[in-house]
């Protein structure tokens, strides 16, 4: 099964559109992975020598044990953004007499090779073999490696649970992942330093970590089995119910169509939920770090973008969300205009809703910074949303919003560059004018963008109209 999945992924790679761009991106990613793994191996081996030159008074083992868990947590967060679950090839087996359990097991094994798991182990193994063994013995070195491996396995399993079940069951998925993370945090708190406790003979903590990794793998397997289920009846119901928006027409009908898609379709619901959760986690993390380190500019930048994840995510998929009905859009009077205006209205509703939640979080943790949430809402609606909506017109790829599994990558490099450019603008304003004045500049830009929304919404509509036949052909003929 694993070899068949690899073969199908290779075929999908070579037969998909934009092959030249895919090859260039794969070469860039491969070079980055080789560099990261090689650097981790070298640093892991020479870590005590390197630290002896830079900071000779620090203990190399204690420093790694202090920052090891936060580093692994950062890698786990990176998984959510950059790593996908290889389920695309597995979908071909669902029509064959092959058990879903076998397909899920194949996907689980196939998903193991990942830079987010290889790089931490590439550092931990030589570090334990040389530094930990010299400080505490061979058994301690083995315990250290096993503990890091268990944490890496748990983070990988949680990624699978998150990306396969978030759209179908948002609340239980968030509760499951949060429970595992809370268990790791509890072990860290009870032991007074999980990795240090394991190294010094904490067999109970090591067994608990291994058990947690095993439970996480079991949850990942069950999530894949459930996620591969083809709910044909549910899809027919969704298609029949959401078709009314195009029969009625008008901005309100399109907004209602998007609302139904978010409520009933896995992809759109996953996109929105993931954006909201990541945004809240970033806000809480930045406020916690701000209490310990002088990171005022960085904290303000995160808060200004605290609602931007929803605006950026929904905006990037504005045009691709219509790929199934794009031909029908072309036949409606003022269909494209009302469609674009409805997309902006949906982005505004999601942004304001997330802003209300973020305001409660900031009022509890740092009341003096709560005004930045208002700046974030205005900046998202006036600067980030136009950039994301424009990016959705740059080479959009067709989407199936009724997919049960979330494996679709970001739309295009152009869309990502436009969204990233807004962060550059806000960062320049904060660093040159200072935190307070920079935030006021960002708010002014947002107000200007909102005031000029009829102008840029009309321009985006005209751009889509000029390329409408090419877009429709791409949606119809792309693999």
C-alpha positions as CSV (number, residue, x, y, z in Angstrom):
1,X,0.0,0.0,0.0
2,X,2.8,2.5,0.9
3,X,4.6,1.8,-2.5
4,X,1.3,2.3,-4.4
5,X,0.7,5.6,-2.5
6,X,4.2,6.8,-3.4
7,X,3.7,5.8,-7.1
8,X,0.3,7.6,-7.3
9,X,1.8,10.7,-5.7
10,X,4.6,10.7,-8.3
11,X,2.1,10.3,-11.1
12,X,0.0,13.2,-9.7
13,X,3.1,15.3,-9.5
14,X,4.2,14.8,-13.1
15,X,0.7,15.0,-14.6
16,X,-0.6,18.0,-12.7
17,X,-0.7,21.5,-14.2
18,X,2.1,24.0,-13.6
19,X,4.8,21.2,-13.8
20,X,7.7,23.6,-14.2
21,X,6.7,25.5,-11.1
22,X,6.2,22.3,-9.2
23,X,9.7,21.1,-10.2
24,X,11.3,24.4,-9.1
25,X,9.5,24.4,-5.8
26,X,10.4,20.8,-5.2
27,X,14.0,21.5,-5.8
28,X,14.0,24.5,-3.5
29,X,12.2,22.5,-0.8
30,X,14.6,19.6,-1.2
31,X,17.6,21.8,-0.9
32,X,16.2,23.4,2.2
33,X,15.5,20.0,3.8
34,X,19.0,18.7,3.1
35,X,20.5,21.9,4.5
36,X,18.3,21.8,7.6
37,X,19.1,18.1,8.3
38,X,22.8,18.5,7.7
39,X,22.9,21.6,9.9
40,X,21.0,19.8,12.7
41,X,23.5,16.8,12.6
42,X,26.5,19.1,12.8
43,X,25.1,21.4,15.5
44,X,24.0,18.4,17.5
45,X,27.5,16.9,17.5
46,X,29.5,20.1,18.1
47,X,26.9,21.7,20.5
48,X,29.2,21.7,23.6
49,X,32.1,23.1,21.6
50,X,29.9,25.8,20.0
51,X,28.4,26.8,23.4
52,X,31.9,26.8,25.0
53,X,32.9,29.5,22.6
54,X,29.7,31.6,22.6
55,X,28.7,31.2,26.3
56,X,31.2,29.1,28.2
57,X,29.4,29.5,31.6
58,X,26.2,27.8,30.3
59,X,25.7,24.0,30.7
60,X,25.0,22.6,27.2
61,X,22.8,19.8,28.4
62,X,20.7,22.0,30.7
63,X,20.2,24.6,28.0
64,X,18.9,22.0,25.5
65,X,16.6,20.5,28.2
66,X,15.3,24.0,29.1
67,X,14.5,25.0,25.5
68,X,13.9,21.5,24.0
69,X,10.2,21.3,24.7
70,X,9.4,24.9,23.4
71,X,11.5,24.1,20.3
72,X,9.5,20.9,19.6
73,X,6.3,22.9,20.2
74,X,7.4,25.4,17.6
75,X,8.1,22.6,15.2
76,X,4.6,21.1,15.8
77,X,3.1,24.5,15.1
78,X,5.1,24.7,11.9
79,X,3.6,21.3,10.9
80,X,0.1,22.8,10.8
81,X,1.1,25.5,8.4
82,X,3.6,23.7,6.1
83,X,2.9,19.9,6.3
84,X,0.1,18.0,4.5
85,X,-1.2,14.5,5.1
86,X,-0.6,12.4,1.9
87,X,-4.2,11.4,1.3
88,X,-4.6,12.5,-2.3
89,X,-3.3,9.2,-3.7
90,X,-5.3,7.2,-1.2
91,X,-8.6,8.5,-2.6
92,X,-8.1,6.3,-5.7
93,X,-8.3,3.1,-3.6
94,X,-11.7,4.0,-2.1
95,X,-13.5,2.6,-5.2
96,X,-11.5,-0.7,-5.1
97,X,-12.1,-3.8,-2.9
98,X,-9.5,-2.6,-0.4
99,X,-10.3,-2.0,3.3
100,X,-10.3,1.5,4.6
101,X,-8.2,0.2,7.5
102,X,-5.5,-0.9,5.2
103,X,-5.6,2.4,3.3
104,X,-5.4,4.4,6.6
105,X,-2.5,2.3,7.7
106,X,-0.7,3.0,4.4
107,X,-1.3,6.7,4.7
108,X,-0.1,6.7,8.3
109,X,3.2,5.0,7.4
110,X,3.6,7.1,4.2
111,X,3.2,10.4,6.2
112,X,6.1,9.6,8.6
113,X,9.0,11.0,6.5
114,X,8.8,14.8,7.3
115,X,11.4,17.4,7.9
116,X,9.5,18.4,11.1
117,X,10.3,15.0,12.5
118,X,13.7,14.3,10.9
119,X,15.4,17.6,11.8
120,X,14.7,17.3,15.6
121,X,15.9,13.7,15.6
122,X,19.0,14.7,13.5
123,X,19.9,17.1,16.4
124,X,18.9,14.9,19.3
125,X,20.7,11.7,18.2
126,X,24.3,13.1,17.9
127,X,23.7,15.4,20.9
128,X,22.7,12.4,23.1
129,X,25.4,10.2,21.7
130,X,28.2,12.7,22.5
131,X,27.0,15.2,25.1
132,X,24.3,13.4,27.2
133,X,26.4,10.2,27.3
134,X,29.4,12.0,28.5
135,X,27.4,13.8,31.2
136,X,25.1,11.1,32.5
137,X,25.9,7.7,30.8
138,X,24.6,5.5,28.0
139,X,21.2,4.8,29.6
140,X,20.5,8.5,30.0
141,X,21.4,9.1,26.3
142,X,19.0,6.4,25.2
143,X,16.3,7.8,27.5
144,X,16.8,11.3,26.0
145,X,16.5,10.0,22.4
146,X,13.4,7.9,23.2
147,X,11.7,10.9,24.9
148,X,12.4,13.2,21.9
149,X,11.2,10.5,19.6
150,X,7.9,10.1,21.5
151,X,7.3,13.8,21.4
152,X,8.0,13.9,17.7
153,X,5.6,11.0,17.1
154,X,2.9,12.6,19.2
155,X,3.1,15.9,17.3
156,X,3.0,14.1,14.0
157,X,-0.1,12.1,15.1
158,X,-1.8,15.2,16.3
159,X,-1.2,16.8,12.9
160,X,-3.0,14.0,11.2
161,X,-5.9,14.3,13.6
162,X,-6.1,18.0,13.2
163,X,-6.0,18.0,9.4
164,X,-8.4,15.1,8.8
165,X,-11.0,15.7,11.4
166,X,-11.1,19.5,12.1
167,X,-13.5,20.2,9.2
168,X,-15.8,17.2,10.1
169,X,-15.8,17.6,13.9
170,X,-14.2,20.9,14.9
171,X,-15.1,20.9,18.7
172,X,-14.1,17.3,19.4
173,X,-10.9,17.7,17.4
174,X,-9.8,20.8,19.2
175,X,-10.7,19.1,22.5
176,X,-8.7,16.0,21.6
177,X,-5.6,17.8,20.5
178,X,-5.8,20.2,23.5
179,X,-6.1,17.3,25.9
180,X,-2.9,15.7,24.6
181,X,-1.0,19.0,24.7
182,X,-2.3,19.5,28.3
183,X,-1.0,16.1,29.2
184,X,2.5,17.0,28.0
185,X,2.3,20.4,29.8
186,X,1.2,18.6,33.0
187,X,4.2,16.2,32.7
188,X,6.5,19.2,32.2
189,X,5.1,20.9,35.3
190,X,5.0,17.9,37.6
191,X,8.5,16.8,36.8
192,X,9.9,20.3,36.9
193,X,11.5,19.8,33.4
194,X,10.4,16.7,31.4
195,X,13.6,16.1,29.4
196,X,15.8,16.6,32.4
197,X,13.7,14.3,34.6
198,X,13.9,11.6,31.9
199,X,17.6,11.9,31.6
200,X,18.2,11.6,35.3
201,X,16.2,8.3,35.6
202,X,12.6,9.3,35.4
203,X,11.3,6.0,34.1
204,X,7.7,6.7,34.9
205,X,7.7,10.0,32.9
206,X,9.4,8.2,30.0
207,X,6.7,5.4,30.0
208,X,4.0,8.1,30.2
209,X,5.5,9.8,27.2
210,X,5.6,6.6,25.2
211,X,2.1,5.8,26.2
212,X,1.0,9.3,25.1
213,X,2.7,8.8,21.7
214,X,0.9,5.4,21.3
215,X,-2.5,6.9,22.1
216,X,-1.8,9.7,19.7
217,X,-1.0,7.2,16.9
218,X,-4.2,5.3,17.7
219,X,-6.2,8.6,17.4
220,X,-4.5,9.4,14.1
221,X,-5.3,6.0,12.7
222,X,-8.9,6.3,13.7
223,X,-9.1,9.8,12.3
224,X,-7.8,8.6,8.9
225,X,-10.2,5.7,8.9
226,X,-13.1,8.1,9.6
227,X,-11.8,10.7,7.2
228,X,-11.6,8.3,4.3
229,X,-15.3,7.5,4.5
230,X,-17.2,8.6,1.4
231,X,-20.5,10.2,2.7
232,X,-22.3,10.2,-0.7
233,X,-25.7,10.8,0.8
234,X,-24.4,13.8,2.8
235,X,-22.8,15.2,-0.3
236,X,-26.0,15.0,-2.3
237,X,-27.9,16.8,0.4
238,X,-25.3,19.6,0.5
239,X,-25.3,20.1,-3.2
240,X,-29.0,20.2,-3.4
241,X,-29.4,22.7,-0.5
242,X,-26.6,25.1,-1.5
243,X,-27.8,25.5,-5.1
244,X,-30.5,28.1,-4.1
245,X,-28.0,31.0,-3.9
246,X,-27.5,31.0,-7.6
247,X,-31.2,30.8,-8.3
248,X,-32.1,33.8,-6.1
249,X,-29.1,36.0,-6.9
250,X,-28.0,39.1,-4.9
251,X,-25.3,39.7,-2.3
252,X,-27.4,38.3,0.5
253,X,-28.0,35.1,-1.4
254,X,-24.3,34.7,-2.0
255,X,-23.4,35.4,1.6
256,X,-26.0,32.8,2.7
257,X,-24.3,30.3,0.2
258,X,-20.9,30.9,1.8
259,X,-22.5,30.5,5.3
260,X,-23.9,27.1,4.3
261,X,-20.6,26.1,2.8
262,X,-18.7,27.0,6.1
263,X,-21.3,25.1,8.1
264,X,-21.6,22.0,5.9
265,X,-18.5,21.6,3.8
266,X,-15.3,20.3,5.3
267,X,-12.7,22.3,3.4
268,X,-14.2,25.8,4.1
269,X,-15.0,24.9,7.7
270,X,-11.4,23.6,8.2
271,X,-10.0,26.8,6.6
272,X,-12.0,29.1,8.9
273,X,-11.5,27.0,12.1
274,X,-7.8,26.6,11.5
275,X,-7.3,30.3,10.9
276,X,-9.2,31.2,14.1
277,X,-7.4,28.7,16.3
278,X,-3.9,29.6,14.9
279,X,-4.7,33.3,15.4
280,X,-5.7,32.9,19.0
281,X,-2.7,30.7,19.8
282,X,-0.4,33.3,18.3
283,X,-2.0,36.1,20.3
284,X,-1.7,34.2,23.6
285,X,1.8,33.1,22.8
286,X,3.0,36.7,22.0
287,X,1.4,38.1,25.1
288,X,3.1,35.4,27.3
289,X,6.5,36.1,25.7
290,X,6.0,39.8,26.1
291,X,5.9,39.4,29.8
292,X,9.4,37.9,29.8
293,X,11.2,39.5,26.9
294,X,11.2,43.1,25.5
295,X,9.4,42.3,22.3
296,X,7.0,45.3,22.1
297,X,7.3,45.7,18.3
298,X,6.9,42.0,17.6
299,X,4.0,41.7,20.0
300,X,2.2,44.7,18.4
301,X,2.8,43.2,14.9
302,X,1.2,39.9,16.0
303,X,-1.8,41.8,17.5
304,X,-2.3,43.9,14.4
305,X,-2.5,40.6,12.4
306,X,-4.6,38.8,15.1
307,X,-7.6,38.9,12.8
308,X,-5.7,38.7,9.6
309,X,-5.6,34.9,9.4
310,X,-9.3,34.8,8.6
311,X,-9.2,37.7,6.1
312,X,-6.1,36.1,4.4
313,X,-7.5,32.6,4.4
314,X,-11.0,33.3,3.2
315,X,-9.8,36.0,0.7
316,X,-7.2,33.7,-1.0
317,X,-10.0,31.1,-1.8
318,X,-12.6,33.6,-2.9
319,X,-12.5,32.8,-6.6
320,X,-11.6,29.1,-6.2
321,X,-14.6,28.6,-3.9
322,X,-16.7,29.3,-7.0
323,X,-14.9,26.8,-9.3
324,X,-17.8,24.4,-9.2
325,X,-20.4,27.0,-10.2
326,X,-18.2,29.5,-12.2
327,X,-20.0,28.8,-15.5
328,X,-23.3,29.5,-13.8
329,X,-21.9,32.8,-12.5
330,X,-21.1,34.0,-16.0
331,X,-24.7,33.7,-17.0
332,X,-26.2,35.8,-14.2
333,X,-26.7,39.6,-14.6
334,X,-24.2,41.3,-12.4
335,X,-23.2,37.9,-11.1
336,X,-19.5,38.6,-10.7
337,X,-20.1,42.0,-9.0
338,X,-22.5,40.6,-6.4
339,X,-20.2,37.6,-6.0
340,X,-17.1,39.7,-5.2
341,X,-19.1,42.0,-2.9
342,X,-20.5,39.0,-1.1
343,X,-17.0,37.6,-0.6
344,X,-15.9,40.8,1.0
345,X,-19.0,40.8,3.2
346,X,-18.2,37.3,4.4
347,X,-14.6,38.2,5.1
348,X,-15.8,41.2,7.1
349,X,-18.2,39.0,9.2
350,X,-15.5,36.5,9.9
351,X,-12.9,39.2,10.8
352,X,-15.2,41.1,13.1
353,X,-16.3,37.8,14.8
354,X,-12.7,36.8,15.4
355,X,-11.9,40.3,16.6
356,X,-14.6,40.0,19.3
357,X,-13.0,36.8,20.6
358,X,-9.5,38.3,20.4
359,X,-10.7,41.3,22.3
360,X,-11.9,39.2,25.2
361,X,-8.5,37.3,25.3
362,X,-6.5,40.5,25.2
363,X,-8.7,42.2,27.8
364,X,-8.0,39.4,30.2
365,X,-4.2,39.1,29.6
366,X,-3.2,42.7,28.6
367,X,-6.0,45.3,28.8
368,X,-3.7,48.1,27.7
369,X,-3.2,46.4,24.3
370,X,-6.9,45.8,23.6
371,X,-7.1,48.8,21.3
372,X,-4.8,47.0,18.9
373,X,-7.5,44.5,18.1
374,X,-9.6,47.4,16.7
375,X,-6.6,48.4,14.6
376,X,-6.3,44.7,13.5
377,X,-9.9,44.6,12.3
378,X,-9.6,47.8,10.3
379,X,-6.2,46.8,8.8
380,X,-7.6,43.4,7.9
381,X,-10.6,44.8,6.2
382,X,-8.9,47.7,4.5
383,X,-5.4,46.3,3.6
384,X,-5.2,42.6,4.0
385,X,-8.6,41.6,2.6
386,X,-8.0,43.5,-0.7
387,X,-4.6,41.9,-1.1
388,X,-6.0,38.4,-0.4
389,X,-9.0,38.9,-2.8
390,X,-6.6,40.1,-5.5
391,X,-4.4,37.1,-4.8
392,X,-7.3,34.8,-5.3
393,X,-7.4,35.9,-9.0
394,X,-3.8,35.0,-9.7
395,X,-3.8,31.5,-11.1
396,X,-6.5,30.0,-8.9
397,X,-6.7,26.2,-8.7
398,X,-10.1,24.4,-8.7
399,X,-11.4,23.3,-5.3
400,X,-13.9,20.8,-4.2
401,X,-15.4,22.3,-1.0
402,X,-17.2,19.1,-0.1
403,X,-13.9,17.2,0.3
404,X,-13.7,15.3,3.6
405,X,-9.9,15.6,3.9
406,X,-8.0,18.9,4.0
407,X,-5.0,18.5,1.7
408,X,-5.3,21.5,-0.7
409,X,-2.2,23.7,-0.7
410,X,-2.2,27.5,-0.8
411,X,-3.5,28.9,-4.1
412,X,-0.4,30.5,-5.6
413,X,2.9,32.2,-4.8
414,X,1.4,35.5,-6.0
415,X,-1.4,35.3,-3.4
416,X,1.1,34.5,-0.6
417,X,3.4,37.3,-1.7
418,X,0.5,39.8,-1.6
419,X,-0.6,38.7,1.8
420,X,3.0,38.8,3.1
421,X,3.5,42.3,1.7
422,X,0.9,43.6,4.1
423,X,2.9,42.3,7.0
424,X,6.0,44.1,5.6
425,X,4.0,47.3,5.4
426,X,2.8,47.0,9.0
427,X,6.3,46.0,10.2
428,X,7.9,49.0,8.5
429,X,5.3,51.3,10.1
430,X,6.0,49.9,13.6
431,X,9.8,50.0,13.3
432,X,10.1,53.4,11.8
433,X,7.3,55.3,13.6
434,X,7.3,53.4,16.9
435,X,4.8,51.0,18.3
436,X,2.0,53.5,19.1
437,X,2.4,55.7,16.0
438,X,3.0,52.7,13.8
439,X,-0.2,51.2,14.9
440,X,-2.0,54.5,14.2
441,X,-0.5,54.4,10.7
442,X,-1.8,50.9,10.2
443,X,-5.2,52.0,11.4
444,X,-5.2,55.0,9.0
445,X,-4.3,52.6,6.1
446,X,-7.1,50.3,7.1
447,X,-9.6,53.2,7.3
448,X,-8.5,54.4,3.9
449,X,-8.9,50.9,2.4
450,X,-12.4,50.5,3.9
451,X,-13.4,53.9,2.6
452,X,-12.1,53.0,-0.9
453,X,-13.7,49.5,-0.9
454,X,-16.1,50.4,-3.8
455,X,-13.2,51.3,-6.0
456,X,-11.0,48.3,-5.4
457,X,-13.9,45.9,-5.3
458,X,-14.9,47.2,-8.8
459,X,-11.4,46.8,-10.0
460,X,-11.2,43.2,-8.8
461,X,-14.6,42.5,-10.5
462,X,-13.3,43.9,-13.8
463,X,-10.2,41.9,-13.5
464,X,-12.2,38.7,-13.0
465,X,-14.5,39.7,-15.9
466,X,-11.6,40.2,-18.3
467,X,-10.2,36.7,-17.5
468,X,-13.5,35.0,-16.9
469,X,-13.3,32.6,-19.9
470,X,-9.8,31.6,-19.1
471,X,-10.7,30.9,-15.5
472,X,-13.7,28.9,-16.4
473,X,-11.7,26.8,-18.8
474,X,-9.1,26.2,-16.1
475,X,-11.7,25.0,-13.7
476,X,-13.2,22.7,-16.3
477,X,-10.0,21.1,-17.6
478,X,-7.5,21.1,-14.7
479,X,-6.7,17.7,-13.2
